[in-house]
Amino acid sequence: MKALKVTGVILLVLLAIVFAAGTYVKVALPNTGPAPQLKIERTAQRIQRGEYLAKNVSVCMDCHSTRNWGEYAGPMIPATLGNGGEKFDQQMGFPGVFYAPNITPYALKTWSDGEVFRAITTGVSKEGKALFPLMPWGHVGKMDREDVYSIIAYLRTIPEIKKDVPESKPDFPVNFIINTMPHAASFTTIPSEEDTVKYGAYLVNASGCVDCHSQTDKGAIVSGTEFGGGMVFKQPAGIVKSPNITSDKATGIGNWSKGMFVQRFKALNGKEAEAVKLSPKDLNTPMPWYMYSGMKQTDLEAIYAYLRSIKPIKHQVTKFQKI
């Protein structure tokens, strides 16, 4: 009897600890500090830079707009710029159902510049809720502050679209773990364009290349697979996998010249009207080629230089597999 009593006490203590820890994670976190007091001046230079970043580098508009998946590479439908609603769920390998929010002035008009800044750089919303890192706040939080200001300045200028987006709902236990994810930003300064590799590294981070060109498990990158490709995108007609973009000559882009790399990105520049129509039986690439095609040639060359500098990974990827 005495042993049973001791065991019972131990179990109660453990339950109390678990309950306390769960309560702390759910109530006290996330905690990245208050939103900064910011009033970002909307200069022409910032708005122009912000548009370039949001559409062609960080491609915020990839997830936060509606893409026409009935055409090759899913060109963005212009009238949906920033309206949100794109769904990412368990069928795509995510631990829950997540929606890209509306980021037009319709949804952000009650948000201060500081609240937007905190959300996209630390992963904490206006209401203090944690944002699942599908929103790449970890990458944005490593960019130059001025670039982040520029993105926000641009978002304030896009047309308002009245569209309400459902609330994201992470599965258990991610609905608890998600509160531990946000963290303080670690901003950097844009390297000189003359230092091509470092400048390329900055752009690769801003573009979030690693997020799709790595293997993932429940939305998290599998360590050691960075840039080696293999992320799975399930489609009605089969699956598409992201290619290896390391410099491995047999399985990556090691045999690509700089010119070939740039041309691959520029191939669809300004050609949305000529987009190839696809049927439901066709596989499509999730790569937002039309958006990235607007990137400056010098920026693409810098990205190429950086990718050539990282450790090659031998990983053969079959990109398209029909059912």
Stockholm file with secondary structure:
# STOCKHOLM 1.0

chainA/1-323         MKALKVTGVILLVLLAIVFAAGTYVKVALPNTGPAPQLKIERTAQRIQRGEYLAKNVSVCMDCHSTRNWGEYAGPMIPATLGNGGEKFDQQMGFPGVFYAPNITPYALKTWSDGEVFRAITTGVSKEGKALFPLMPWGHVGKMDREDVYSIIAYLRTIPEIKKDVPESKPDFPVNFIINTMPHAASFTTIPSEEDTVKYGAYLVNASGCVDCHSQTDKGAIVSGTEFGGGMVFKQPAGIVKSPNITSDKATGIGNWSKGMFVQRFKALNGKEAEAVKLSPKDLNTPMPWYMYSGMKQTDLEAIYAYLRSIKPIKHQVTKFQKI
#=GR chainA/1-323 SS CHHHHHHHHHHHHHHHHHHHHHHIIIIICCCSCCCCCCCCCCCHHHHHHHHHIIIIISCHHHHSSCBCTTBTTCCBCGGGTTCCCCEECGGGTCSEEEECCCCSHHHHTTSCHHHHHHHHHHSBCTTSCBCCTTSCHHHHTTSCHHHHHHHHHHHTTSCCCCCCCCCCEECTTHHHHGGGCCCCCCCCCCCCTTSHHHHHHHHHHHHTHHHHSSCEETTEECTTCTTSCCCEEEETTEEEECCCCSSCTTTSSTTCCHHHHHHHHHTTTTCGGGCCBCCTTSCCCCSCHHHHTTSCHHHHHHHHHHHHHSCCCCCCCCCEEEC
#=GC SS_cons         CHHHHHHHHHHHHHHHHHHHHHHIIIIICCCSCCCCCCCCCCCHHHHHHHHHIIIIISCHHHHSSCBCTTBTTCCBCGGGTTCCCCEECGGGTCSEEEECCCCSHHHHTTSCHHHHHHHHHHSBCTTSCBCCTTSCHHHHTTSCHHHHHHHHHHHTTSCCCCCCCCCCEECTTHHHHGGGCCCCCCCCCCCCTTSHHHHHHHHHHHHTHHHHSSCEETTEECTTCTTSCCCEEEETTEEEECCCCSSCTTTSSTTCCHHHHHHHHHTTTTCGGGCCBCCTTSCCCCSCHHHHTTSCHHHHHHHHHHHHHSCCCCCCCCCEEEC
//
